[in-house]
Amino acid sequence: MAAHTTSASRAIVDYFNSPAWNAPKEAELLAAIMQELMQTGQPTSSKAVIARIIDRLEQDGDESLLNSYRSLLAQLMESNETHSA
């Protein structure tokens, strides 16, 4: 039984360490935005994060990055609607 658990654990670790696995891009973008806000002493409220995403949407030209920002914005707006209902 221990050998089976060890091999399963090893397989899970290998999967997450493999180049094929990537954290969701939206999570990375959110983390970067939160870090920027904290470094500049701004609040990390939903409004501040959403405003920063909108700024990025207006400035960035990379289509795949824009799609990630749109997806992140949609997730945050959906989350805000759920919490305010």
Biopython code that builds the backbone (N, CA, C, O; Angstrom):
import numpy as np
from Bio.PDB.StructureBuilder import StructureBuilder

atoms = [
    (1, "MET", "N", (0.828, -1.198, 0.000)),
    (1, "MET", "CA", (0.000, 0.000, 0.000)),
    (1, "MET", "C", (0.867, 1.254, 0.000)),
    (1, "MET", "O", (0.564, 2.218, -0.703)),
    (2, "ALA", "N", (1.939, 1.245, 0.783)),
    (2, "ALA", "CA", (2.820, 2.410, 0.854)),
    (2, "ALA", "C", (3.465, 2.691, -0.491)),
    (2, "ALA", "O", (3.632, 3.852, -0.863)),
    (3, "ALA", "N", (3.829, 1.648, -1.229)),
    (3, "ALA", "CA", (4.444, 1.836, -2.544)),
    (3, "ALA", "C", (3.459, 2.479, -3.511)),
    (3, "ALA", "O", (3.846, 3.321, -4.321)),
    (4, "HIS", "N", (2.190, 2.090, -3.433)),
    (4, "HIS", "CA", (1.168, 2.667, -4.299)),
    (4, "HIS", "C", (0.967, 4.147, -3.974)),
    (4, "HIS", "O", (0.858, 4.974, -4.880)),
    (5, "THR", "N", (0.916, 4.482, -2.683)),
    (5, "THR", "CA", (0.753, 5.871, -2.263)),
    (5, "THR", "C", (1.943, 6.712, -2.693)),
    (5, "THR", "O", (1.778, 7.842, -3.153)),
    (6, "THR", "N", (3.126, 6.168, -2.546)),
    (6, "THR", "CA", (4.335, 6.883, -2.935)),
    (6, "THR", "C", (4.351, 7.131, -4.436)),
    (6, "THR", "O", (4.696, 8.230, -4.869)),
    (7, "SER", "N", (3.988, 6.143, -5.237)),
    (7, "SER", "CA", (4.002, 6.327, -6.684)),
    (7, "SER", "C", (2.917, 7.317, -7.117)),
    (7, "SER", "O", (3.119, 8.083, -8.059)),
    (8, "ALA", "N", (1.788, 7.304, -6.445)),
    (8, "ALA", "CA", (0.733, 8.266, -6.765)),
    (8, "ALA", "C", (1.180, 9.672, -6.400)),
    (8, "ALA", "O", (0.960, 10.617, -7.158)),
    (9, "SER", "N", (1.804, 9.807, -5.245)),
    (9, "SER", "CA", (2.313, 11.118, -4.829)),
    (9, "SER", "C", (3.376, 11.609, -5.795)),
    (9, "SER", "O", (3.402, 12.786, -6.156)),
    (10, "ARG", "N", (4.239, 10.716, -6.206)),
    (10, "ARG", "CA", (5.305, 11.078, -7.146)),
    (10, "ARG", "C", (4.702, 11.534, -8.475)),
    (10, "ARG", "O", (5.165, 12.507, -9.070)),
    (11, "ALA", "N", (3.675, 10.831, -8.933)),
    (11, "ALA", "CA", (3.020, 11.185, -10.196)),
    (11, "ALA", "C", (2.380, 12.571, -10.107)),
    (11, "ALA", "O", (2.435, 13.345, -11.063)),
    (12, "ILE", "N", (1.780, 12.880, -8.970)),
    (12, "ILE", "CA", (1.155, 14.197, -8.781)),
    (12, "ILE", "C", (2.214, 15.291, -8.769)),
    (12, "ILE", "O", (2.054, 16.328, -9.414)),
    (13, "VAL", "N", (3.287, 15.057, -8.039)),
    (13, "VAL", "CA", (4.377, 16.035, -7.987)),
    (13, "VAL", "C", (4.975, 16.241, -9.368)),
    (13, "VAL", "O", (5.229, 17.375, -9.773)),
    (14, "ASP", "N", (5.201, 15.157, -10.088)),
    (14, "ASP", "CA", (5.764, 15.254, -11.438)),
    (14, "ASP", "C", (4.848, 16.035, -12.368)),
    (14, "ASP", "O", (5.313, 16.827, -13.187)),
    (15, "TYR", "N", (3.547, 15.811, -12.239)),
    (15, "TYR", "CA", (2.596, 16.529, -13.090)),
    (15, "TYR", "C", (2.684, 18.034, -12.860)),
    (15, "TYR", "O", (2.768, 18.804, -13.817)),
    (16, "PHE", "N", (2.667, 18.455, -11.598)),
    (16, "PHE", "CA", (2.691, 19.879, -11.311)),
    (16, "PHE", "C", (4.050, 20.517, -11.573)),
    (16, "PHE", "O", (4.140, 21.735, -11.733)),
    (17, "ASN", "N", (5.092, 19.722, -11.618)),
    (17, "ASN", "CA", (6.416, 20.243, -11.942)),
    (17, "ASN", "C", (6.721, 20.183, -13.431)),
    (17, "ASN", "O", (7.739, 20.718, -13.870)),
    (18, "SER", "N", (5.876, 19.553, -14.206)),
    (18, "SER", "CA", (6.136, 19.411, -15.635)),
    (18, "SER", "C", (5.882, 20.727, -16.360)),
    (18, "SER", "O", (5.084, 21.547, -15.906)),
    (19, "PRO", "N", (6.559, 20.929, -17.485)),
    (19, "PRO", "CA", (6.346, 22.164, -18.250)),
    (19, "PRO", "C", (4.939, 22.250, -18.846)),
    (19, "PRO", "O", (4.493, 23.335, -19.219)),
    (20, "ALA", "N", (4.250, 21.133, -18.938)),
    (20, "ALA", "CA", (2.902, 21.139, -19.519)),
    (20, "ALA", "C", (1.891, 21.797, -18.596)),
    (20, "ALA", "O", (0.863, 22.291, -19.059)),
    (21, "TRP", "N", (2.170, 21.812, -17.286)),
    (21, "TRP", "CA", (1.226, 22.392, -16.337)),
    (21, "TRP", "C", (1.574, 23.853, -16.117)),
    (21, "TRP", "O", (2.721, 24.188, -15.823)),
    (22, "ASN", "N", (0.586, 24.717, -16.258)),
    (22, "ASN", "CA", (0.768, 26.136, -15.988)),
    (22, "ASN", "C", (-0.351, 26.610, -15.097)),
    (22, "ASN", "O", (-1.502, 26.209, -15.262)),
    (23, "ALA", "N", (-0.015, 27.462, -14.157)),
    (23, "ALA", "CA", (-1.050, 28.078, -13.334)),
    (23, "ALA", "C", (-1.925, 28.922, -14.250)),
    (23, "ALA", "O", (-1.450, 29.423, -15.270)),
    (24, "PRO", "N", (-3.177, 29.082, -13.905)),
    (24, "PRO", "CA", (-4.041, 29.912, -14.740)),
    (24, "PRO", "C", (-3.451, 31.309, -14.903)),
    (24, "PRO", "O", (-3.019, 31.935, -13.936)),
    (25, "LYS", "N", (-3.443, 31.777, -16.133)),
    (25, "LYS", "CA", (-2.850, 33.073, -16.412)),
    (25, "LYS", "C", (-3.560, 34.181, -15.625)),
    (25, "LYS", "O", (-2.926, 35.142, -15.189)),
    (26, "GLU", "N", (-4.864, 34.044, -15.448)),
    (26, "GLU", "CA", (-5.607, 35.051, -14.715)),
    (26, "GLU", "C", (-5.111, 35.171, -13.278)),
    (26, "GLU", "O", (-5.040, 36.271, -12.730)),
    (27, "ALA", "N", (-4.767, 34.039, -12.671)),
    (27, "ALA", "CA", (-4.258, 34.062, -11.302)),
    (27, "ALA", "C", (-2.929, 34.811, -11.224)),
    (27, "ALA", "O", (-2.676, 35.550, -10.272)),
    (28, "GLU", "N", (-2.087, 34.613, -12.234)),
    (28, "GLU", "CA", (-0.810, 35.321, -12.269)),
    (28, "GLU", "C", (-1.029, 36.825, -12.445)),
    (28, "GLU", "O", (-0.362, 37.634, -11.800)),
    (29, "LEU", "N", (-1.957, 37.191, -13.313)),
    (29, "LEU", "CA", (-2.252, 38.605, -13.535)),
    (29, "LEU", "C", (-2.810, 39.250, -12.269)),
    (29, "LEU", "O", (-2.418, 40.358, -11.904)),
    (30, "LEU", "N", (-3.716, 38.557, -11.612)),
    (30, "LEU", "CA", (-4.290, 39.080, -10.373)),
    (30, "LEU", "C", (-3.208, 39.254, -9.313)),
    (30, "LEU", "O", (-3.184, 40.260, -8.604)),
    (31, "ALA", "N", (-2.323, 38.283, -9.206)),
    (31, "ALA", "CA", (-1.240, 38.377, -8.229)),
    (31, "ALA", "C", (-0.342, 39.579, -8.528)),
    (31, "ALA", "O", (0.074, 40.288, -7.612)),
    (32, "ALA", "N", (-0.045, 39.806, -9.806)),
    (32, "ALA", "CA", (0.802, 40.941, -10.195)),
    (32, "ALA", "C", (0.117, 42.267, -9.884)),
    (32, "ALA", "O", (0.756, 43.204, -9.406)),
    (33, "ILE", "N", (-1.172, 42.341, -10.155)),
    (33, "ILE", "CA", (-1.924, 43.569, -9.880)),
    (33, "ILE", "C", (-1.991, 43.828, -8.379)),
    (33, "ILE", "O", (-1.801, 44.960, -7.936)),
    (34, "MET", "N", (-2.258, 42.797, -7.604)),
    (34, "MET", "CA", (-2.319, 42.951, -6.146)),
    (34, "MET", "C", (-0.965, 43.414, -5.609)),
    (34, "MET", "O", (-0.905, 44.285, -4.741)),
    (35, "GLN", "N", (0.104, 42.842, -6.116)),
    (35, "GLN", "CA", (1.444, 43.219, -5.676)),
    (35, "GLN", "C", (1.727, 44.681, -6.015)),
    (35, "GLN", "O", (2.274, 45.413, -5.190)),
    (36, "GLU", "N", (1.356, 45.111, -7.226)),
    (36, "GLU", "CA", (1.555, 46.508, -7.619)),
    (36, "GLU", "C", (0.794, 47.458, -6.699)),
    (36, "GLU", "O", (1.321, 48.485, -6.271)),
    (37, "LEU", "N", (-0.445, 47.098, -6.406)),
    (37, "LEU", "CA", (-1.257, 47.944, -5.540)),
    (37, "LEU", "C", (-0.638, 48.044, -4.147)),
    (37, "LEU", "O", (-0.569, 49.130, -3.572)),
    (38, "MET", "N", (-0.194, 46.926, -3.611)),
    (38, "MET", "CA", (0.400, 46.939, -2.275)),
    (38, "MET", "C", (1.711, 47.713, -2.257)),
    (38, "MET", "O", (1.990, 48.433, -1.298)),
    (39, "GLN", "N", (2.514, 47.574, -3.301)),
    (39, "GLN", "CA", (3.802, 48.273, -3.355)),
    (39, "GLN", "C", (3.632, 49.782, -3.428)),
    (39, "GLN", "O", (4.477, 50.531, -2.937)),
    (40, "THR", "N", (2.546, 50.229, -4.038)),
    (40, "THR", "CA", (2.301, 51.667, -4.157)),
    (40, "THR", "C", (1.449, 52.206, -3.019)),
    (40, "THR", "O", (1.123, 53.393, -2.991)),
    (41, "GLY", "N", (1.086, 51.333, -2.073)),
    (41, "GLY", "CA", (0.320, 51.759, -0.914)),
    (41, "GLY", "C", (-1.155, 51.988, -1.203)),
    (41, "GLY", "O", (-1.855, 52.601, -0.397)),
    (42, "GLN", "N", (-1.634, 51.507, -2.336)),
    (42, "GLN", "CA", (-3.041, 51.661, -2.677)),
    (42, "GLN", "C", (-3.844, 50.519, -2.061)),
    (42, "GLN", "O", (-3.296, 49.455, -1.771)),
    (43, "PRO", "N", (-5.130, 50.739, -1.866)),
    (43, "PRO", "CA", (-5.960, 49.665, -1.305)),
    (43, "PRO", "C", (-6.075, 48.510, -2.302)),
    (43, "PRO", "O", (-6.031, 48.713, -3.515)),
    (44, "THR", "N", (-6.220, 47.321, -1.778)),
    (44, "THR", "CA", (-6.386, 46.143, -2.640)),
    (44, "THR", "C", (-7.849, 45.733, -2.703)),
    (44, "THR", "O", (-8.181, 44.548, -2.689)),
    (45, "SER", "N", (-8.709, 46.727, -2.773)),
    (45, "SER", "CA", (-10.140, 46.471, -2.841)),
    (45, "SER", "C", (-10.520, 46.004, -4.243)),
    (45, "SER", "O", (-9.745, 46.127, -5.191)),
    (46, "SER", "N", (-11.710, 45.476, -4.343)),
    (46, "SER", "CA", (-12.208, 45.034, -5.649)),
    (46, "SER", "C", (-12.231, 46.188, -6.638)),
    (46, "SER", "O", (-11.874, 46.025, -7.805)),
    (47, "LYS", "N", (-12.655, 47.362, -6.164)),
    (47, "LYS", "CA", (-12.706, 48.533, -7.044)),
    (47, "LYS", "C", (-11.332, 48.882, -7.579)),
    (47, "LYS", "O", (-11.186, 49.184, -8.763)),
    (48, "ALA", "N", (-10.324, 48.846, -6.721)),
    (48, "ALA", "CA", (-8.965, 49.184, -7.146)),
    (48, "ALA", "C", (-8.434, 48.162, -8.144)),
    (48, "ALA", "O", (-7.787, 48.527, -9.125)),
    (49, "VAL", "N", (-8.704, 46.891, -7.898)),
    (49, "VAL", "CA", (-8.244, 45.841, -8.810)),
    (49, "VAL", "C", (-8.951, 45.974, -10.154)),
    (49, "VAL", "O", (-8.313, 45.885, -11.203)),
    (50, "ILE", "N", (-10.253, 46.184, -10.130)),
    (50, "ILE", "CA", (-11.015, 46.328, -11.374)),
    (50, "ILE", "C", (-10.542, 47.549, -12.157)),
    (50, "ILE", "O", (-10.406, 47.488, -13.379)),
    (51, "ALA", "N", (-10.292, 48.652, -11.462)),
    (51, "ALA", "CA", (-9.792, 49.856, -12.138)),
    (51, "ALA", "C", (-8.442, 49.588, -12.786)),
    (51, "ALA", "O", (-8.185, 50.049, -13.898)),
    (52, "ARG", "N", (-7.584, 48.852, -12.104)),
    (52, "ARG", "CA", (-6.263, 48.540, -12.658)),
    (52, "ARG", "C", (-6.397, 47.645, -13.892)),
    (52, "ARG", "O", (-5.666, 47.825, -14.865)),
    (53, "ILE", "N", (-7.312, 46.696, -13.860)),
    (53, "ILE", "CA", (-7.528, 45.819, -15.016)),
    (53, "ILE", "C", (-8.032, 46.635, -16.199)),
    (53, "ILE", "O", (-7.585, 46.435, -17.329)),
    (54, "ILE", "N", (-8.957, 47.548, -15.947)),
    (54, "ILE", "CA", (-9.474, 48.393, -17.027)),
    (54, "ILE", "C", (-8.349, 49.242, -17.619)),
    (54, "ILE", "O", (-8.269, 49.409, -18.836)),
    (55, "ASP", "N", (-7.479, 49.777, -16.759)),
    (55, "ASP", "CA", (-6.308, 50.519, -17.260)),
    (55, "ASP", "C", (-5.467, 49.645, -18.179)),
    (55, "ASP", "O", (-5.037, 50.082, -19.246)),
    (56, "ARG", "N", (-5.241, 48.422, -17.760)),
    (56, "ARG", "CA", (-4.428, 47.504, -18.570)),
    (56, "ARG", "C", (-5.108, 47.186, -19.895)),
    (56, "ARG", "O", (-4.446, 47.078, -20.927)),
    (57, "LEU", "N", (-6.431, 47.037, -19.865)),
    (57, "LEU", "CA", (-7.165, 46.756, -21.102)),
    (57, "LEU", "C", (-7.018, 47.911, -22.092)),
    (57, "LEU", "O", (-6.977, 47.695, -23.303)),
    (58, "GLU", "N", (-6.939, 49.124, -21.577)),
    (58, "GLU", "CA", (-6.815, 50.293, -22.441)),
    (58, "GLU", "C", (-5.396, 50.477, -22.964)),
    (58, "GLU", "O", (-5.201, 51.125, -23.993)),
    (59, "GLN", "N", (-4.403, 49.920, -22.277)),
    (59, "GLN", "CA", (-3.014, 50.166, -22.648)),
    (59, "GLN", "C", (-2.350, 49.012, -23.387)),
    (59, "GLN", "O", (-1.487, 49.249, -24.233)),
    (60, "ASP", "N", (-2.722, 47.785, -23.096)),
    (60, "ASP", "CA", (-2.019, 46.637, -23.648)),
    (60, "ASP", "C", (-2.484, 46.324, -25.064)),
    (60, "ASP", "O", (-3.652, 46.527, -25.395)),
    (61, "GLY", "N", (-1.578, 45.833, -25.894)),
    (61, "GLY", "CA", (-1.918, 45.516, -27.270)),
    (61, "GLY", "C", (-1.862, 44.038, -27.597)),
    (61, "GLY", "O", (-2.289, 43.627, -28.676)),
    (62, "ASP", "N", (-1.340, 43.227, -26.678)),
    (62, "ASP", "CA", (-1.212, 41.788, -26.900)),
    (62, "ASP", "C", (-2.579, 41.120, -26.751)),
    (62, "ASP", "O", (-3.175, 41.142, -25.674)),
    (63, "GLU", "N", (-3.066, 40.532, -27.835)),
    (63, "GLU", "CA", (-4.420, 39.985, -27.846)),
    (63, "GLU", "C", (-4.623, 38.874, -26.822)),
    (63, "GLU", "O", (-5.670, 38.819, -26.177)),
    (64, "SER", "N", (-3.645, 37.990, -26.661)),
    (64, "SER", "CA", (-3.821, 36.906, -25.686)),
    (64, "SER", "C", (-3.837, 37.461, -24.263)),
    (64, "SER", "O", (-4.572, 36.966, -23.409)),
    (65, "LEU", "N", (-3.033, 38.482, -24.011)),
    (65, "LEU", "CA", (-3.029, 39.116, -22.696)),
    (65, "LEU", "C", (-4.340, 39.862, -22.460)),
    (65, "LEU", "O", (-4.888, 39.834, -21.358)),
    (66, "LEU", "N", (-4.832, 40.520, -23.487)),
    (66, "LEU", "CA", (-6.122, 41.213, -23.365)),
    (66, "LEU", "C", (-7.232, 40.227, -23.033)),
    (66, "LEU", "O", (-8.100, 40.518, -22.209)),
    (67, "ASN", "N", (-7.208, 39.063, -23.673)),
    (67, "ASN", "CA", (-8.223, 38.050, -23.381)),
    (67, "ASN", "C", (-8.136, 37.574, -21.935)),
    (67, "ASN", "O", (-9.157, 37.321, -21.296)),
    (68, "SER", "N", (-6.917, 37.453, -21.424)),
    (68, "SER", "CA", (-6.753, 37.052, -20.030)),
    (68, "SER", "C", (-7.276, 38.130, -19.085)),
    (68, "SER", "O", (-7.913, 37.820, -18.079)),
    (69, "TYR", "N", (-7.008, 39.395, -19.407)),
    (69, "TYR", "CA", (-7.540, 40.492, -18.588)),
    (69, "TYR", "C", (-9.069, 40.511, -18.641)),
    (69, "TYR", "O", (-9.722, 40.723, -17.620)),
    (70, "ARG", "N", (-9.636, 40.291, -19.817)),
    (70, "ARG", "CA", (-11.106, 40.251, -19.941)),
    (70, "ARG", "C", (-11.694, 39.130, -19.101)),
    (70, "ARG", "O", (-12.703, 39.311, -18.419)),
    (71, "SER", "N", (-11.054, 37.974, -19.158)),
    (71, "SER", "CA", (-11.527, 36.833, -18.376)),
    (71, "SER", "C", (-11.436, 37.119, -16.880)),
    (71, "SER", "O", (-12.362, 36.815, -16.128)),
    (72, "LEU", "N", (-10.323, 37.700, -16.453)),
    (72, "LEU", "CA", (-10.158, 38.054, -15.043)),
    (72, "LEU", "C", (-11.200, 39.076, -14.616)),
    (72, "LEU", "O", (-11.789, 38.955, -13.543)),
    (73, "LEU", "N", (-11.425, 40.071, -15.444)),
    (73, "LEU", "CA", (-12.426, 41.092, -15.140)),
    (73, "LEU", "C", (-13.813, 40.463, -15.021)),
    (73, "LEU", "O", (-14.567, 40.794, -14.107)),
    (74, "ALA", "N", (-14.148, 39.567, -15.931)),
    (74, "ALA", "CA", (-15.451, 38.896, -15.877)),
    (74, "ALA", "C", (-15.589, 38.081, -14.592)),
    (74, "ALA", "O", (-16.649, 38.080, -13.965)),
    (75, "GLN", "N", (-14.520, 37.391, -14.204)),
    (75, "GLN", "CA", (-14.569, 36.598, -12.976)),
    (75, "GLN", "C", (-14.766, 37.494, -11.748)),
    (75, "GLN", "O", (-15.543, 37.165, -10.852)),
    (76, "LEU", "N", (-14.063, 38.618, -11.715)),
    (76, "LEU", "CA", (-14.205, 39.530, -10.578)),
    (76, "LEU", "C", (-15.601, 40.151, -10.529)),
    (76, "LEU", "O", (-16.194, 40.276, -9.458)),
    (77, "MET", "N", (-16.112, 40.532, -11.681)),
    (77, "MET", "CA", (-17.463, 41.124, -11.726)),
    (77, "MET", "C", (-18.505, 40.096, -11.290)),
    (77, "MET", "O", (-19.440, 40.420, -10.558)),
    (78, "GLU", "N", (-18.335, 38.867, -11.741)),
    (78, "GLU", "CA", (-19.256, 37.806, -11.358)),
    (78, "GLU", "C", (-19.175, 37.556, -9.852)),
    (78, "GLU", "O", (-20.196, 37.352, -9.195)),
    (79, "SER", "N", (-17.973, 37.573, -9.319)),
    (79, "SER", "CA", (-17.771, 37.372, -7.889)),
    (79, "SER", "C", (-18.410, 38.500, -7.094)),
    (79, "SER", "O", (-19.023, 38.257, -6.055)),
    (80, "ASN", "N", (-18.270, 39.740, -7.576)),
    (80, "ASN", "CA", (-18.879, 40.886, -6.889)),
    (80, "ASN", "C", (-20.395, 40.803, -6.918)),
    (80, "ASN", "O", (-21.049, 41.154, -5.936)),
    (81, "GLU", "N", (-20.964, 40.346, -8.023)),
    (81, "GLU", "CA", (-22.417, 40.219, -8.120)),
    (81, "GLU", "C", (-22.920, 39.165, -7.151)),
    (81, "GLU", "O", (-23.966, 39.342, -6.526)),
    (82, "THR", "N", (-22.181, 38.068, -7.021)),
    (82, "THR", "CA", (-22.568, 36.998, -6.117)),
    (82, "THR", "C", (-22.536, 37.461, -4.667)),
    (82, "THR", "O", (-23.414, 37.113, -3.878)),
    (83, "HIS", "N", (-21.516, 38.249, -4.319)),
    (83, "HIS", "CA", (-21.383, 38.704, -2.928)),
    (83, "HIS", "C", (-22.341, 39.837, -2.584)),
    (83, "HIS", "O", (-22.687, 40.021, -1.417)),
    (84, "SER", "N", (-22.767, 40.588, -3.572)),
    (84, "SER", "CA", (-23.667, 41.714, -3.278)),
    (84, "SER", "C", (-25.128, 41.312, -3.340)),
    (84, "SER", "O", (-25.997, 42.089, -2.943)),
    (85, "ALA", "N", (-25.416, 40.119, -3.828)),
    (85, "ALA", "CA", (-26.809, 39.671, -3.957)),
    (85, "ALA", "C", (-27.368, 39.209, -2.644)),
    (85, "ALA", "O", (-28.528, 38.800, -2.576)),
]
sb = StructureBuilder()
sb.init_structure("model")
sb.init_model(0)
sb.init_chain("A")
sb.init_seg("    ")
for serial, (resi, resn, name, xyz) in enumerate(atoms, 1):
    if name == "N":
        sb.init_residue(resn, " ", resi, " ")
    sb.init_atom(name, np.array(xyz, "f"), 0.0, 1.0, " ", f" {name:<3s}", serial, name[0])
structure = sb.get_structure()
